[in-house]
Amino acid sequence: MNTKTIDLANIALMIISCVAAFVVPFELFLFSYAVLGPLHYLTEITWLHKRDYFTNGKFDYIWLVILCTVLFLLTFIFTGSAEASNFMIYLAFASALGFILFKDLLWKILFVVIAAFLGGLIVKTQSFFFLFAVFLPTLIHVFIFTGLFILFGALKNKSATGIISLIVFSVCAVSFFVLFPQFSFYKVSDYAQKTLVDSGFTMVNQSFIHIFKLGETTRETIFTSNIGFGIMRFIAFAYTYHYLNWFSKTSVIKWHLIPKKWLSSVILLWGASVGLYVYDYKTGLIALYFLSMLHVFLEFPLNYRSMIGIGEEVGSLAGIRKPVTVKKK
């Protein structure tokens, strides 16, 4: 498919995701996270591996894997220090920047050490918690970075339909906070409520309400109020489209072009993952936690590449300088 066709397909997927989020927001999120999520993690990690994770060093990714392993251990094995867990997410994000700015190992190490020192000064602040523990691995990853990918693609390809898709993406997001339709046939299922609370997903909803001062961070606000529905619709849309966007670009990024043994393993692991979620959602969440966070960590360098690319393209359009293609070793 050409760029225009892909853009139009993505606009259609945005609208479908938006409509579904309006109608069944809580169940849509749980479905997308359990069914589309694992397939996305597995296919994206294999795709990133073939491209050396977009870092300047072939083995830079190992540090991100180590940080993710420590995060998993702190979260489920050596519990008790939430700040240490949050710090791992911050350090992975900061380290990824060093991995694309520098080629020399010593400079990378120095950058990480300085970043760790600075992070240690602010790790106990509320802003640090909300940014790195709550929103970076969730809404920033699935909504902000997805929007940046759309913008970068539109600028790079000089695509009018790409810009239109970004507008549609933004309008869909805003619509959840200005339109509050009531559907008499829909009520949040007891299963969805219990699963979201038990799994800890409602922390994102509560943090959203707290930061923007939208009301009390109670269960009633999340599951029965207009603003609670608006926030959940936004979250469900962001996650669902984030996954669908990845699969819609198969013909361009060609993530499926991997050895048959790899592809077979991916399919088997995906089936097992969905089975775990069907058996018990919380069990599936714990079992897939490492994989879900690992794909977030390993994508950080690409997120930075996209931001740099946007800056170069905007600079080129403004006549400031020609865009420079960052070549990997």
C-alpha positions in Angstrom: 0.0 0.0 0.0 1.2 3.6 -0.7 1.4 6.3 1.9 -2.0 7.8 1.1 -3.8 4.5 1.3 -2.2 3.8 4.7 -3.2 7.3 6.0 -6.8 6.7 4.9 -6.8 3.3 6.5 -5.5 4.8 9.7 -8.2 7.5 9.7 -10.8 4.7 9.4 -9.2 2.9 12.3 -9.2 6.0 14.4 -12.9 6.5 13.8 -13.7 2.9 14.5 -11.6 3.0 17.7 -13.3 6.3 18.7 -16.8 4.9 18.2 -16.0 1.7 20.1 -14.5 3.8 22.9 -17.7 5.9 23.2 -19.9 2.8 23.4 -18.0 0.3 25.5 -14.9 2.1 27.0 -14.1 -0.1 29.9 -14.5 -3.4 28.2 -12.7 -2.1 25.0 -9.6 -1.2 27.0 -9.5 -4.6 28.7 -9.9 -6.4 25.4 -7.3 -4.4 23.5 -4.8 -4.6 26.3 -5.2 -8.4 26.6 -5.6 -9.4 23.0 -3.9 -6.8 20.8 -1.3 -5.8 23.4 0.8 -9.0 23.6 0.9 -9.4 19.8 2.1 -5.8 19.6 4.9 -6.3 22.2 6.2 -9.5 20.6 6.2 -8.2 17.0 7.6 -4.8 17.8 10.5 -6.2 19.9 11.5 -8.5 17.1 11.3 -5.6 14.6 13.4 -3.3 16.9 15.9 -6.1 17.3 16.5 -6.3 13.6 17.2 -2.5 13.6 19.5 -2.6 16.6 16.9 -0.7 18.6 17.8 2.6 16.8 20.7 3.2 19.1 24.3 4.0 18.2 25.7 0.9 19.9 24.9 -2.7 19.0 24.6 -3.7 22.6 23.1 -0.6 24.2 19.8 -2.3 24.5 21.2 -4.7 27.0 21.3 -1.9 29.6 17.6 -1.3 29.0 16.8 -5.0 29.4 18.7 -4.9 32.7 16.8 -1.9 33.9 13.5 -3.6 33.0 14.5 -6.8 34.8 15.3 -4.8 37.9 12.0 -3.0 37.6 10.2 -6.4 37.5 12.1 -7.7 40.5 11.3 -4.5 42.5 7.7 -4.6 41.5 6.9 -8.3 42.2 9.8 -9.9 44.1 11.6 -7.4 46.3 8.6 -5.1 47.0 8.6 -2.2 49.3 10.3 0.6 47.4 8.0 2.2 44.9 10.5 5.1 44.4 13.2 2.6 43.3 10.7 1.2 40.7 9.8 4.6 39.4 13.5 5.5 39.2 14.1 2.5 36.9 11.6 3.9 34.4 13.1 7.3 34.5 16.7 6.0 34.1 15.6 3.9 31.1 14.1 7.0 29.4 17.2 9.1 30.2 19.6 6.4 29.1 17.9 6.0 25.8 18.7 9.7 25.1 22.3 9.1 25.8 22.4 6.1 23.5 21.4 8.2 20.5 23.4 11.3 21.3 26.7 9.6 21.8 28.7 6.8 20.1 31.6 6.6 22.5 30.9 4.2 25.5 32.5 6.5 28.0 30.3 9.4 27.1 27.3 7.2 27.4 28.3 6.0 30.8 29.0 9.6 32.0 25.6 10.7 30.6 23.8 7.9 32.5 25.7 8.6 35.7 24.7 12.3 35.5 21.1 11.5 34.7 21.0 9.1 37.7 22.3 11.7 40.0 19.8 14.3 38.8 17.0 11.8 39.0 17.9 11.0 42.5 17.3 14.6 43.5 13.7 14.6 42.3 12.6 11.0 42.6 10.6 11.7 45.7 8.6 14.6 44.2 4.9 14.1 43.2 5.7 15.4 39.6 8.3 12.6 39.2 5.8 10.0 40.2 3.0 11.2 37.9 5.3 11.7 34.9 7.5 8.6 35.1 5.5 6.0 37.1 2.0 6.7 35.9 1.9 8.5 32.5 5.2 7.7 30.6 4.6 3.9 30.3 0.9 4.4 29.7 -0.7 7.5 28.1 2.5 9.2 27.0 3.6 6.0 25.3 0.3 5.1 23.6 -1.0 8.6 22.8 1.7 11.3 22.8 4.4 9.1 21.1 1.8 7.8 18.6 0.9 11.3 17.7 4.5 12.2 17.2 4.9 9.2 14.9 2.0 10.3 12.9 3.4 13.9 12.7 6.8 12.7 11.7 5.5 10.5 9.0 3.3 13.2 7.6 6.2 15.7 7.5 8.7 13.3 6.2 6.4 12.1 3.4 5.0 15.6 2.7 1.6 13.9 3.1 -1.6 16.0 3.2 -3.5 12.9 4.3 -1.0 12.4 7.0 -1.7 15.8 8.4 -5.5 15.1 8.1 -5.0 11.9 10.0 -3.2 13.8 12.8 -6.2 16.2 13.0 -8.7 13.4 13.2 -6.5 11.8 15.9 -6.6 15.0 17.9 -10.3 15.6 17.3 -11.1 12.1 18.5 -9.1 12.6 21.7 -10.8 16.0 22.5 -14.3 14.6 21.7 -14.3 12.4 24.8 -14.2 15.5 27.0 -16.9 17.6 25.3 -19.4 14.9 24.3 -21.0 12.7 27.0 -23.6 10.5 25.2 -25.6 8.2 27.4 -26.4 4.7 26.1 -29.3 3.1 27.9 -28.2 -0.4 26.9 -24.7 0.0 28.4 -23.6 -0.4 32.0 -20.0 -1.0 33.1 -19.9 -4.7 33.9 -19.0 -5.9 37.4 -16.1 -7.9 35.8 -14.7 -4.8 34.2 -14.9 -2.8 37.4 -13.3 -5.5 39.5 -10.6 -6.2 37.0 -9.6 -2.6 36.5 -9.4 -2.0 40.3 -7.6 -5.3 41.2 -5.1 -4.8 38.4 -4.2 -1.2 39.4 -5.2 0.3 36.1 -7.4 2.8 37.8 -4.4 4.6 39.0 -4.1 6.2 35.6 -7.7 7.4 35.8 -7.3 8.7 39.4 -4.0 10.5 38.5 -5.8 12.1 35.5 -8.6 13.3 37.7 -6.2 14.6 40.4 -3.8 16.5 38.0 -6.6 18.3 36.1 -8.7 18.7 39.3 -11.8 17.1 37.7 -13.3 15.8 40.9 -12.9 13.3 43.6 -10.7 10.3 42.9 -13.3 7.8 44.0 -14.6 4.6 42.4 -17.9 6.3 41.8 -16.3 9.1 39.8 -14.3 6.6 37.7 -17.2 4.3 36.9 -20.4 6.4 37.0 -19.6 10.1 36.2 -19.4 11.8 32.9 -15.8 12.8 33.4 -15.0 9.2 34.5 -16.5 7.9 31.3 -14.7 10.6 29.3 -11.3 9.6 30.7 -11.9 5.9 30.2 -13.0 6.5 26.6 -9.8 8.5 26.0 -7.7 5.7 27.5 -9.5 3.0 25.6 -9.2 4.9 22.3 -5.5 5.7 22.9 -4.6 2.1 23.6 -6.8 0.5 20.9 -5.6 2.8 18.1 -2.0 2.6 19.3 -2.1 -1.2 18.6 -4.1 -1.0 15.4 -1.8 1.7 14.1 1.2 -0.7 14.5 -0.6 -3.5 12.5 -1.9 -1.1 9.8 1.7 -0.3 8.8 2.8 -3.9 8.2 3.4 -3.3 4.5 5.7 -0.3 5.3 7.7 -1.4 8.3 7.5 -5.1 7.4 7.6 -6.3 11.0 6.2 -9.7 9.7 9.4 -10.4 7.6 11.2 -12.5 10.2 12.3 -16.1 10.2 9.5 -18.6 10.2 10.7 -20.0 13.5 10.5 -16.6 15.1 7.0 -16.0 13.6 5.8 -19.3 14.9 7.2 -18.5 18.4 5.5 -15.2 18.4 2.1 -16.7 17.5 2.5 -19.4 20.1 3.5 -16.9 22.8 0.6 -14.6 21.8 -1.9 -17.4 22.1 -0.5 -18.4 25.5 -0.7 -14.8 26.6 -4.3 -14.3 25.6 -5.1 -17.7 27.3 -3.6 -16.4 30.6 -5.7 -13.2 30.4 -8.8 -15.3 29.8 -8.0 -17.6 32.7 -7.4 -14.7 35.1 -6.7 -11.1 34.0 -4.5 -10.2 36.9 -2.4 -13.4 36.3 -2.0 -12.4 32.7 -1.0 -8.9 33.7 1.7 -10.1 36.0 3.0 -12.7 33.6 3.1 -10.1 30.7 4.3 -7.2 32.8 8.0 -7.7 31.9 7.3 -8.0 28.2 5.0 -5.0 28.2 7.5 -2.7 30.0 10.4 -4.1 28.0 8.7 -3.0 24.7 8.2 0.4 26.2 11.9 0.7 27.3 13.2 -0.6 24.0 11.1 1.9 22.1 12.5 4.9 23.9 15.4 5.4 21.4 13.0 5.4 18.5 10.8 7.9 20.3 13.8 10.2 20.6 14.7 9.6 16.9 11.1 10.6 16.0 11.3 13.9 18.0 14.7 14.7 16.4 13.3 13.9 13.0 10.3 16.2 13.6 12.7 19.0 14.5 14.7 18.5 11.4 11.7 18.4 9.1 10.2 21.5 10.7 13.6 23.2 10.4 13.7 22.3 6.7 10.2 23.6 6.1 11.2 26.9 7.8 14.3 27.1 5.7 16.6 26.9 8.7 18.5 23.8 7.6 18.3 20.7 5.5 17.0 17.6 7.3 19.9 15.3 8.2 19.3 11.6 8.1 20.8 9.9 11.2 22.7 6.9 9.9 23.3 3.9 12.1 26.6 2.2 12.3 
